[in-house]
Amino acid sequence: MFERKIIFAVLVLASASCTSLKRSNPVCPPPPPVVCKPGTFDKILLDTTLKGPGMVQMHIVSLPTGINTPANEHSLSFLNTSGRIYALITSDRDGDQKMYSAAFKTTTSYGNINTVVVSDSSHPLGAPFYCNADQLLYFSAKANNDDPDDYDLFTATVTMTNDVITLINIRPIVSLNAPGFFNSQPTLDPTGKFIYFVSDRPGGNGGTDIWYAERSSITGAWSGPEPLPPPVNSECDELSPYISAGDPTTLYFSSNGHSTVGGYDLFKAKGSGSQFQDPENLGKPINTEYDETFPVALGDTAFFWSSNRPGPETGRNIWTITRSFTLRYAGKQPILNAPNENLKPEDIEKEKDITTRAKHEQEKEKVIIGNPVVQKSDTVTLLINFPFDDFQHPDEYVLDTNGSPTSRLWRTVLDTIARNAKQHIGQLQELTVIGHTDSLGTDSYNDALGYRRAEFVSAELVKRGVPERIMKLRSKGSTIPVAHRQSESDEIFRLRTRRVECIEVYR
């Protein structure tokens, strides 16, 4: 540390002496480049070890052929248009870097791949980000000159015909572009008032840095861009910032600085605007000794990134995290529900009363918002938010009918249900707990996931004194979603659909 201070002082003095001379004086050399010296990070933060029967098994998998090719797939992002979600892929599969689209079905399942149509297809383009606030697609493209490192930021309007996306009204963001420099990889916060992008223009910490600009409204002009202040940018390269609409207080990005497993790693930093906390490495096995870039979160549903780690295809590929369940053991070998593999219900251990294709009984529903009073043969719907297809780590607060957090803790809500059940235990014939999921995932996976959400709520009620003998567990998976409201976002719709119902049946 002391040695660095001495070197820094010498550089400052040398620079000061040179600036007193004429600019054309050849004696004054350019300042030496800053050496990138990241620290080391070696923690495993995602458990992918094999689990026993009935346990969740985590996997890191590459997306299927079609999304990935033997060429380089640099990035993947998403846009909602025409009532559907589409994946946008930046790829070199046809030689130059271009954008492609595919309808999103599940985390590892997509529709046909189509080339995104632009008016000038001769220039490489990519790194798209769709802003819901102003309904514009932000992306980067090669500037119209011979400098291979000169990229600019653009916006465009998205049109859709038979699953083919066309970009029209393409315009450069003049106020953010620095001619002769690399300006790329834009992302915006959900309000559309802050934009973040990567540039190697002067004024940063070294290499490529994350820059930001702001505007007072989504139709206003952007302020002059500035580099994000410490601690996000380092003396090394920062790349591919991303902010998810489902988690607007987390900035994801890639860097070969800070402390890394090796190469470029994925990081996250909590904050908003221009103020962010110390970056956190996402750890192994998401990060490897290879390069991990372009992190993307699809709301709270799935997480994706690009990496050149070895995979089924050569080059850079898009990767994601999936979940499966360990079904049983054959000797010492676990038999898994592989990601998105179709299962028969009889294959699932402890399946009990899973009724996956049953028609919806027309029970009267009562949503817990305030203090619940459960009546005879009543259905109580618990809007407990289970993020990222989880079933045992719900968010602290239950949701209201609009999908917004209330002031009521899920533990308090279950206290009330348990107290009511115990007060009427003599008349209570059965307490049925039914788990529901959103539609992202296969039927078999959602059936099992819904059942385990019901198991979670049932176990919590048993802890509170409800007799296990009267509990009946069911799953309806994704077969009975809530009604999709007009102008409601897909993320809120899926959030409200992930719910658990408790039906008290009296004698």
Residue pairs with C-beta under 8 A, 6 or more apart in sequence:
11 31
11 32
14 31
15 31
18 25
18 27
18 28
21 27
21 28
33 206
34 206
34 207
34 235
35 235
36 206
36 207
36 234
36 235
36 236
36 237
36 256
36 257
37 235
38 234
38 236
38 255
38 256
38 257
38 258
38 259
38 260
39 258
39 259
39 260
40 259
40 260
41 258
41 259
41 260
41 261
41 265
41 281
41 283
41 287
42 261
42 284
43 281
43 283
43 284
44 283
44 284
44 285
45 281
45 282
45 283
45 284
45 286
46 58
46 60
46 282
46 283
46 284
46 285
46 286
46 321
47 58
48 57
48 58
48 59
48 60
48 285
50 57
50 326
50 334
51 57
51 326
51 334
52 326
52 329
52 334
53 326
53 327
53 328
53 329
53 334
53 349
54 325
54 326
54 349
54 350
55 325
55 326
56 323
56 324
56 325
56 391
57 323
57 324
57 325
57 326
57 334
57 336
58 321
58 322
58 323
59 321
59 322
59 323
59 324
59 339
60 285
60 286
60 319
60 320
60 321
61 108
61 319
61 320
61 321
61 322
61 339
62 68
62 311
62 312
62 313
62 317
62 318
62 319
62 320
63 76
63 108
63 110
63 304
63 317
63 318
63 319
63 320
64 108
64 109
64 110
65 312
65 313
66 102
66 110
66 113
67 73
67 76
67 87
67 89
67 102
67 110
67 113
67 318
68 311
68 312
68 313
68 317
68 318
69 91
69 93
69 313
69 315
70 313
70 314
70 315
71 91
71 92
71 93
71 315
72 91
72 92
72 315
72 316
73 89
73 90
73 91
73 93
73 306
73 315
73 316
73 317
73 318
74 90
74 91
74 92
74 97
74 126
74 127
74 293
74 294
74 306
74 316
75 89
75 90
75 126
75 127
75 128
75 185
75 240
75 293
75 294
75 296
75 306
75 318
76 87
76 88
76 89
76 90
76 294
76 296
76 304
76 306
76 318
77 87
77 88
77 128
77 129
77 130
77 242
77 296
78 85
78 86
78 87
78 88
78 104
78 130
78 296
78 298
79 85
79 86
79 88
79 128
79 130
79 137
79 158
80 86
80 130
80 132
80 489
80 490
81 130
81 158
81 160
81 165
82 160
84 103
84 104
85 103
85 104
85 298
85 490
86 101
86 102
86 103
86 104
86 165
87 101
87 102
87 103
87 104
87 110
88 99
88 100
88 101
88 116
88 128
88 130
88 165
89 99
89 100
89 101
89 102
89 113
89 318
90 97
90 98
90 99
90 100
90 126
90 127
90 128
91 97
91 98
91 100
92 315
93 100
94 115
96 122
96 124
97 124
97 125
97 126
98 115
98 116
98 121
98 124
98 125
98 126
99 115
99 116
99 118
99 125
99 126
99 128
99 139
100 113
100 114
100 115
100 116
101 113
101 114
101 115
101 116
101 163
101 164
101 165
102 110
102 111
102 112
102 113
102 114
103 110
103 111
103 112
103 163
104 110
104 111
104 298
105 111
106 340
106 440
106 441
106 442
107 301
107 302
107 320
107 322
107 339
107 340
107 440
107 441
108 320
108 322
108 339
108 340
109 340
111 163
112 163
114 163
114 164
114 165
116 165
116 166
116 167
117 164
117 165
117 166
117 167
118 125
118 156
118 166
118 167
118 170
119 167
119 168
119 170
123 141
123 142
123 144
124 141
124 142
125 139
125 140
125 141
125 142
125 154
126 139
126 140
126 141
127 139
127 140
127 184
127 185
127 186
127 240
127 294
128 137
128 138
128 139
129 137
129 138
129 139
129 186
129 187
129 188
129 242
130 136
130 137
130 138
130 158
131 137
131 138
131 188
131 192
132 190
132 192
132 245
132 489
133 188
133 190
133 191
133 192
133 193
133 218
134 192
134 218
134 219
135 157
135 158
136 155
136 156
136 157
137 155
137 156
137 157
137 158
137 167
138 153
138 154
138 155
138 173
138 186
138 187
138 188
138 195
139 153
139 154
139 155
139 156
139 186
140 151
140 152
140 153
140 154
140 183
140 184
140 185
140 186
140 197
141 151
141 152
141 154
142 150
142 151
143 150
143 151
143 152
143 177
143 179
147 180
149 181
149 182
149 200
150 179
150 180
150 181
150 182
151 182
151 183
151 184
152 172
152 173
152 177
152 183
153 172
153 173
153 176
153 177
153 183
153 184
153 186
153 197
154 170
154 171
154 172
154 173
155 169
155 170
155 171
155 173
156 167
156 168
156 169
156 170
156 171
157 167
157 168
157 169
158 165
158 166
158 167
159 165
159 166
159 167
159 168
160 166
173 222
175 213
175 221
175 222
175 224
175 225
176 183
176 195
176 197
176 213
176 222
176 225
177 183
178 199
178 201
181 199
181 200
181 201
182 198
182 199
182 200
182 201
182 208
183 197
183 198
183 199
183 201
184 197
184 198
184 199
185 197
185 198
185 239
185 240
185 241
185 294
186 195
186 196
186 197
187 195
187 196
187 197
187 241
187 242
187 243
188 194
188 195
188 196
188 243
189 243
189 248
189 272
190 243
190 245
190 248
191 218
191 248
192 218
193 214
193 215
193 216
193 217
193 218
194 212
194 213
194 214
194 272
194 273
194 274
195 212
195 213
195 214
195 222
196 210
196 211
196 212
196 228
196 241
196 243
196 251
197 210
197 211
197 212
197 225
197 241
198 208
198 209
198 210
198 211
198 238
198 239
198 240
198 241
199 208
199 209
199 211
199 225
200 207
200 208
200 209
201 211
203 226
203 227
204 211
204 227
204 233
205 227
205 233
205 234
205 235
206 234
206 235
206 236
207 235
207 236
207 237
207 238
208 237
208 238
208 239
209 227
209 228
209 233
209 238
210 227
210 228
210 232
210 233
210 238
210 241
210 253
211 225
211 226
211 227
211 228
212 225
212 226
212 227
212 228
212 274
213 222
213 223
213 224
213 225
213 226
214 222
214 223
214 273
214 274
215 221
215 222
215 223
226 274
227 233
228 274
228 276
229 274
229 275
231 269
231 276
231 277
231 278
231 279
232 238
232 251
232 253
232 269
232 276
232 279
234 255
234 257
234 258
235 257
236 255
236 256
236 257
236 258
237 255
237 256
237 257
237 264
238 253
238 254
238 255
238 257
239 253
239 254
239 255
239 264
239 293
239 294
240 253
240 254
240 293
240 294
240 295
241 251
241 252
241 253
242 251
242 252
242 253
242 294
242 295
242 296
242 297
243 250
243 251
243 252
244 250
244 252
244 296
244 297
244 298
244 299
244 300
245 299
245 489
245 491
246 297
246 298
246 299
246 300
246 301
246 491
247 297
247 300
248 272
249 270
249 271
249 272
250 268
250 269
250 270
250 297
251 268
251 269
251 270
251 271
251 276
252 266
252 267
252 268
252 295
252 296
252 297
253 266
253 267
253 268
253 269
253 279
253 295
254 264
254 265
254 266
254 267
254 291
254 292
254 293
254 294
254 295
255 264
255 265
255 267
255 279
256 263
256 264
256 265
256 291
258 265
258 267
258 279
258 281
259 281
260 281
260 287
261 281
261 283
261 284
261 287
261 288
261 289
262 287
262 288
262 289
262 290
263 288
263 289
263 290
263 291
263 292
264 291
264 292
264 293
265 281
265 282
265 287
265 292
266 281
266 282
266 286
266 287
266 292
266 293
266 295
266 305
267 279
267 280
267 281
267 282
268 279
268 280
268 282
268 295
269 276
269 277
269 278
269 279
269 280
270 276
270 277
271 277
281 287
282 295
286 292
286 305
286 321
288 307
288 309
290 307
290 308
290 309
291 307
291 308
291 316
292 305
292 306
292 307
292 309
293 305
293 306
293 307
294 304
294 305
294 306
295 303
295 304
295 305
296 303
296 304
296 305
297 303
297 304
298 304
299 490
299 491
299 494
300 387
300 388
300 491
300 495
301 388
301 389
301 438
301 440
301 491
301 494
302 320
302 321
302 388
302 440
303 320
303 321
303 388
304 318
304 319
304 320
305 318
305 319
305 320
306 316
306 317
306 318
306 319
307 316
307 317
307 319
308 315
308 316
308 317
309 317
309 319
311 317
311 319
322 339
322 340
323 339
323 389
323 445
324 336
324 337
324 338
324 339
324 341
324 445
325 336
325 337
325 348
325 448
325 452
326 334
326 335
326 336
326 337
327 334
327 335
327 336
327 337
327 343
327 347
327 348
327 349
328 334
328 335
328 349
329 335
337 343
337 347
337 348
337 444
337 445
337 448
339 445
340 441
340 442
340 445
341 442
341 444
342 442
342 443
342 444
343 444
343 445
343 447
343 448
344 444
345 351
345 354
345 356
345 444
345 447
348 354
348 448
348 451
351 451
352 451
352 473
353 472
353 473
353 474
354 447
354 448
354 451
354 473
354 474
354 475
355 474
355 475
355 476
356 443
356 447
356 475
356 476
356 477
356 479
357 479
358 474
358 476
360 476
360 479
360 480
363 377
363 378
363 379
363 503
364 378
364 379
365 379
365 381
365 501
366 372
366 374
366 375
366 378
366 379
366 380
366 381
367 380
367 381
367 383
367 400
367 401
368 380
368 381
368 382
368 383
368 398
368 408
368 413
368 416
369 398
369 400
369 401
369 406
369 408
370 408
371 416
372 380
372 413
372 416
372 417
372 420
373 420
374 380
374 417
374 420
374 421
374 504
376 427
376 504
376 506
377 503
377 504
377 505
377 506
378 503
378 504
379 501
379 502
379 503
380 417
380 501
380 502
380 503
380 504
381 499
381 500
381 501
382 398
382 410
382 413
382 414
382 457
382 499
382 500
382 501
382 502
383 398
383 399
383 400
383 401
383 403
383 496
383 499
384 394
384 395
384 398
384 399
384 410
384 457
384 499
384 500
385 394
385 395
385 398
385 399
385 405
385 495
385 498
386 393
386 394
386 453
386 498
387 393
387 394
387 395
389 437
389 440
389 441
389 449
391 435
391 449
391 452
391 453
391 455
391 456
392 452
392 456
394 410
394 456
395 405
395 410
396 409
396 410
397 405
397 406
397 407
397 408
397 409
397 410
398 405
398 406
398 408
398 409
398 410
398 413
399 405
399 406
399 495
399 496
400 406
401 496
402 492
402 496
403 492
403 493
403 495
403 496
411 460
414 457
414 460
414 461
414 464
415 464
417 461
417 502
418 461
418 464
418 465
418 466
419 464
420 504
421 428
421 431
421 461
421 466
421 470
421 504
422 465
422 466
424 504
424 506
425 467
425 470
427 506
427 507
428 470
428 504
428 505
428 506
428 507
429 470
429 505
429 506
429 507
430 470
430 472
430 503
430 504
430 505
431 461
431 466
431 470
431 471
431 472
431 502
431 503
431 504
431 505
432 472
432 473
432 474
432 501
432 502
432 503
432 505
433 454
433 457
433 458
433 461
433 471
433 472
433 473
433 474
433 500
433 501
433 502
433 503
434 450
434 454
434 473
434 474
434 475
434 476
434 500
434 501
434 502
434 503
435 449
435 450
435 451
435 452
435 453
435 454
435 455
435 457
435 473
435 474
435 475
435 476
435 500
436 450
436 453
436 475
436 476
436 477
436 478
436 480
436 481
436 497
436 498
436 499
436 500
436 501
437 446
437 449
437 450
437 453
437 477
437 478
437 497
437 498
438 446
438 478
438 481
438 493
438 494
438 495
438 497
438 498
439 446
439 478
439 481
439 494
439 497
440 494
441 449
441 478
443 477
443 478
443 479
446 477
446 478
447 475
447 477
448 475
449 475
449 477
450 475
450 476
450 477
450 478
451 473
451 474
451 475
453 475
453 498
453 500
454 473
454 474
454 475
454 500
455 473
457 500
457 502
458 468
458 471
458 473
461 471
461 502
462 468
462 471
478 497
481 493
481 497
482 493
482 496
482 497
482 499
484 493
485 493
